[in-house]
Amino acid sequence: MLNKPIPLASGAILLWASLATLGALTRNLPPFLVVGVSLCVGSLLSIHRIREWRVPPLTLLAGVYGLFGYHFLLFFAFKLAPALEANLLNYLWPLLIVMLSPLLRPGTRLTRRHVIGGMLGFIGAGLIVSGGKLALSQQYLPGYLLAIAAAVVWSTFSLLLSRLPAFSGSAMGSFCLASGLLSLLCHALFEPAAQPSAEQWMMLVLLGLGPMGGAFFLWERALRLGDPRQIGSLSYATPLLSTLLLTASGQGKLNPLAVVAILLILGGALLGTLPERQTPQVQPQ
């Protein structure tokens, strides 16, 4: 499994799907505080290999660009636009991973199957996130643009992982720590002080071990080893699994629209992750 990208990506997606459920008890805390503490906790997952954290400055900058840049843009998008619409535009990132692959991964080409799979996944994710109710308004344009920018940051960071000079996966700990400290700085600058309860501290630790920490280690290895077109299509399972987990925990419920969305996401993921047909080689006579 450690060298199989689809199981690795699936593990990251499953952990990200738990974000809404685990984060329910931290909703009253400032967002940058939650991200900062969680990322710092996540960095501890590779603290036993801290010597492998040393990477070239540009590699560290790329890691901070992905982890901190994404969350910074997304949280300000939520401040400037309704969460429903901002979250939907944020879920452009799996489609962008698919569509930008030929630009950032030399030798990669898009087929009709990848494009259709990505579009089906995005439509399904849109139905899951919006519940079929979407009202884009020009007054929230800055927030919409920030949400799209967040999607661009995460997709390009994901595609750049395999283009960076070789580094140990343990170095994700340094990315998490640097991004976590910057998030805590943003908390101090932009948010009111808060004192988490004992239960909230436990949730912050779980977030750091799972969707805000462990998932990034799995994602990094999956993208360095795997086909971004397949992984991007598979990523639309994140809002689907999140909805199912919320339903199982009693914090949400399925409706006919969600069932349609599930079928679209599963169909898109299947189309996008099927292995390519090999063109038969004609042997010379």
C-alpha positions as CSV (number, residue, x, y, z in Angstrom):
1,M,0.0,0.0,0.0
2,L,2.9,2.4,0.7
3,N,3.7,2.4,-3.0
4,K,0.2,2.3,-4.4
5,P,-1.1,5.8,-5.1
6,I,-4.8,5.0,-5.3
7,P,-5.0,3.5,-1.8
8,L,-2.8,6.3,-0.5
9,A,-5.1,9.0,-2.0
10,S,-8.2,7.1,-0.8
11,G,-6.8,7.2,2.7
12,A,-6.2,11.0,2.5
13,I,-9.7,11.5,1.1
14,L,-11.3,9.4,3.8
15,L,-9.5,11.4,6.5
16,W,-10.6,14.7,4.8
17,A,-14.1,13.4,4.8
18,S,-14.0,13.2,8.6
19,L,-13.2,17.0,8.8
20,A,-16.8,18.1,9.1
21,T,-17.7,15.5,11.7
22,L,-14.6,16.0,13.8
23,G,-14.7,19.8,13.4
24,A,-18.3,20.1,14.7
25,L,-17.1,20.6,18.3
26,T,-14.6,23.3,17.2
27,R,-17.0,25.5,15.2
28,N,-17.1,28.1,18.0
29,L,-13.3,28.5,17.8
30,P,-11.6,31.0,15.4
31,P,-10.8,29.2,12.1
32,F,-7.1,30.2,12.0
33,L,-6.6,28.9,15.6
34,V,-8.1,25.6,14.6
35,V,-5.9,25.3,11.5
36,G,-2.8,26.5,13.3
37,V,-3.1,24.1,16.3
38,S,-4.1,21.2,14.1
39,L,-1.2,21.7,11.6
40,C,1.3,22.0,14.5
41,V,-0.1,18.7,15.9
42,G,0.1,17.1,12.5
43,S,3.8,18.0,12.2
44,L,4.5,15.8,15.2
45,L,3.6,12.7,13.1
46,S,7.2,12.9,11.6
47,I,9.0,14.5,14.6
48,H,10.9,11.2,15.1
49,R,12.5,11.9,11.7
50,I,13.2,15.6,12.2
51,R,16.6,15.4,10.5
52,E,14.7,14.6,7.2
53,W,12.8,17.9,7.6
54,R,15.7,19.8,6.0
55,V,14.7,20.7,2.4
56,P,15.8,23.4,0.0
57,P,14.2,26.8,0.7
58,L,12.1,26.6,-2.5
59,T,10.7,23.2,-1.5
60,L,9.7,24.6,1.9
61,L,8.2,27.6,0.2
62,A,6.2,25.3,-2.1
63,G,4.9,23.4,1.0
64,V,3.9,26.6,2.8
65,Y,2.3,27.8,-0.5
66,G,0.1,24.7,-0.5
67,L,-0.8,24.2,3.1
68,F,-0.9,27.8,4.4
69,G,-1.9,29.5,1.1
70,Y,-4.9,27.3,0.6
71,H,-6.3,27.7,4.0
72,F,-5.6,31.5,4.1
73,L,-7.4,32.1,0.9
74,L,-10.3,29.8,1.8
75,F,-11.0,31.3,5.2
76,F,-11.1,34.8,3.8
77,A,-13.4,33.6,1.0
78,F,-15.7,32.3,3.8
79,K,-15.6,35.8,5.3
80,L,-16.5,37.6,2.1
81,A,-19.0,35.2,0.5
82,P,-21.7,32.8,1.7
83,A,-20.1,29.5,2.9
84,L,-22.3,27.4,0.5
85,E,-21.1,29.1,-2.7
86,A,-17.5,29.6,-1.5
87,N,-17.3,25.9,-0.6
88,L,-18.7,24.9,-4.0
89,L,-16.1,27.0,-5.9
90,N,-13.4,25.5,-3.6
91,Y,-14.4,22.1,-4.9
92,L,-13.0,23.1,-8.3
93,W,-9.7,21.8,-7.1
94,P,-10.2,18.1,-8.1
95,L,-11.3,19.2,-11.6
96,L,-8.3,21.6,-11.8
97,I,-6.0,18.8,-10.9
98,V,-7.4,16.8,-13.9
99,M,-7.4,19.7,-16.3
100,L,-4.0,21.2,-15.4
101,S,-2.2,17.9,-15.5
102,P,-0.9,18.3,-19.1
103,L,0.5,21.7,-18.2
104,L,2.3,20.7,-15.0
105,R,3.1,17.1,-15.6
106,P,5.1,16.6,-18.9
107,G,4.0,13.6,-20.8
108,T,0.5,13.6,-19.4
109,R,-2.5,14.0,-21.8
110,L,-6.2,14.4,-21.2
111,T,-8.7,12.0,-22.8
112,R,-12.4,12.6,-23.2
113,R,-13.0,10.1,-20.4
114,H,-10.9,12.2,-17.9
115,V,-12.8,15.4,-18.8
116,I,-16.2,13.8,-18.6
117,G,-15.4,12.1,-15.4
118,G,-14.1,15.4,-13.9
119,M,-17.2,17.3,-15.0
120,L,-19.6,14.6,-13.6
121,G,-17.7,14.7,-10.3
122,F,-17.9,18.5,-10.1
123,I,-21.7,18.5,-10.8
124,G,-22.2,15.8,-8.2
125,A,-20.0,17.7,-5.7
126,G,-22.0,20.9,-6.5
127,L,-25.3,19.1,-5.7
128,I,-23.9,17.7,-2.4
129,V,-22.5,21.0,-1.3
130,S,-25.3,23.3,-2.4
131,G,-28.3,21.0,-2.0
132,G,-29.3,22.2,-5.5
133,K,-29.8,25.7,-4.2
134,L,-27.2,28.1,-5.6
135,A,-27.4,31.9,-5.9
136,L,-24.2,33.6,-7.0
137,S,-24.4,37.4,-6.4
138,Q,-22.0,40.1,-7.7
139,Q,-21.7,41.6,-4.3
140,Y,-19.8,38.5,-3.1
141,L,-17.4,38.5,-6.1
142,P,-14.2,39.1,-4.0
143,G,-15.1,36.0,-1.9
144,Y,-15.8,33.9,-5.0
145,L,-12.5,34.9,-6.5
146,L,-10.7,34.0,-3.3
147,A,-12.4,30.6,-3.2
148,I,-11.3,29.9,-6.8
149,A,-7.8,31.1,-5.9
150,A,-7.8,28.6,-3.1
151,A,-8.7,25.8,-5.5
152,V,-6.0,26.9,-7.9
153,V,-3.4,26.9,-5.1
154,W,-4.3,23.4,-3.9
155,S,-4.4,21.9,-7.3
156,T,-1.2,23.4,-8.5
157,F,0.6,22.5,-5.2
158,S,-0.6,18.9,-5.7
159,L,0.7,18.7,-9.2
160,L,4.0,20.3,-8.3
161,L,4.8,17.7,-5.7
162,S,6.3,15.4,-8.2
163,R,8.2,18.2,-9.9
164,L,10.1,19.3,-6.8
165,P,13.6,17.9,-6.1
166,A,13.4,14.6,-4.3
167,F,12.7,14.9,-0.6
168,S,11.6,12.6,2.2
169,G,7.9,12.4,2.9
170,S,8.8,13.1,6.5
171,A,9.5,16.7,5.4
172,M,5.8,17.3,5.3
173,G,6.2,17.8,9.0
174,S,8.2,21.0,8.3
175,F,5.5,22.1,5.9
176,C,2.8,21.5,8.5
177,L,4.8,23.3,11.3
178,A,5.7,26.4,9.2
179,S,2.1,26.7,7.9
180,G,0.7,26.1,11.4
181,L,2.8,28.8,12.9
182,L,1.8,31.2,10.2
183,S,-1.9,30.3,10.8
184,L,-1.4,31.0,14.5
185,L,0.1,34.4,13.6
186,C,-3.0,35.1,11.5
187,H,-5.1,34.1,14.5
188,A,-3.3,36.7,16.6
189,L,-3.6,39.4,14.0
190,F,-7.2,38.9,12.7
191,E,-9.2,36.9,15.2
192,P,-10.3,37.3,18.9
193,A,-8.5,35.3,21.5
194,A,-10.1,32.0,22.5
195,Q,-9.7,29.4,25.1
196,P,-10.6,25.9,23.9
197,S,-12.3,23.5,26.3
198,A,-10.8,20.1,27.2
199,E,-13.2,18.5,24.7
200,Q,-12.2,21.0,22.0
201,W,-8.5,20.4,22.6
202,M,-9.1,16.7,22.1
203,M,-10.9,17.5,18.8
204,L,-7.9,19.7,17.7
205,V,-5.5,16.8,18.4
206,L,-7.7,14.4,16.4
207,L,-7.9,16.9,13.5
208,G,-4.1,17.2,13.6
209,L,-3.6,13.4,13.5
210,G,-6.2,12.9,10.8
211,P,-7.6,15.4,8.2
212,M,-5.3,18.3,9.1
213,G,-2.1,16.3,9.4
214,G,-2.0,12.6,8.5
215,A,-4.0,13.2,5.3
216,F,-1.3,15.5,4.0
217,F,1.4,12.9,4.4
218,L,-0.7,10.3,2.4
219,W,-1.6,12.9,-0.2
220,E,2.0,13.9,-0.8
221,R,3.1,10.3,-1.5
222,A,0.0,9.6,-3.6
223,L,0.7,12.6,-5.9
224,R,4.4,11.8,-6.2
225,L,3.7,8.3,-7.2
226,G,0.4,8.4,-9.0
227,D,-1.6,9.7,-12.0
228,P,-3.1,13.1,-11.1
229,R,-5.9,12.6,-13.6
230,Q,-7.1,9.5,-11.7
231,I,-6.5,11.0,-8.2
232,G,-8.3,14.2,-9.2
233,S,-11.4,12.3,-10.3
234,L,-11.3,10.2,-7.2
235,S,-11.1,13.3,-5.0
236,Y,-14.8,14.2,-5.5
237,A,-15.6,11.4,-3.1
238,T,-14.5,13.8,-0.3
239,P,-17.8,15.8,0.0
240,L,-19.8,12.5,-0.7
241,L,-18.0,10.7,2.2
242,S,-18.3,13.8,4.4
243,T,-22.1,13.8,3.9
244,L,-22.4,10.1,4.6
245,L,-20.3,10.5,7.8
246,L,-22.4,13.4,9.0
247,T,-25.6,11.3,8.3
248,A,-24.2,8.4,10.2
249,S,-23.3,10.6,13.2
250,G,-26.8,12.1,13.2
251,Q,-25.7,15.6,12.0
252,G,-27.3,15.3,8.5
253,K,-29.6,13.3,6.4
254,L,-29.8,12.1,2.8
255,N,-32.4,13.2,0.3
256,P,-33.2,12.2,-3.3
257,L,-30.9,14.9,-4.6
258,A,-28.0,13.5,-2.5
259,V,-28.6,10.1,-4.1
260,V,-28.4,11.6,-7.6
261,A,-25.2,13.4,-6.5
262,I,-23.7,10.1,-5.2
263,L,-24.4,8.4,-8.5
264,L,-22.8,11.3,-10.5
265,I,-19.7,11.3,-8.2
266,L,-19.3,7.5,-8.3
267,G,-19.7,7.5,-12.1
268,G,-17.2,10.3,-12.6
269,A,-14.7,8.7,-10.3
270,L,-15.1,5.4,-12.1
271,L,-14.6,7.0,-15.5
272,G,-11.6,9.0,-14.3
273,T,-9.8,6.2,-12.5
274,L,-10.1,3.4,-15.1
275,P,-6.7,2.5,-16.4
276,E,-6.0,3.6,-19.9
277,R,-6.3,1.2,-22.8
278,Q,-2.9,0.1,-24.0
279,T,-2.5,0.5,-27.8
280,P,-1.4,-2.9,-29.2
281,Q,2.1,-2.8,-30.6
282,V,2.4,-4.1,-34.2
283,Q,5.4,-6.4,-34.4
284,P,7.5,-6.0,-37.6
285,Q,7.4,-9.0,-39.9
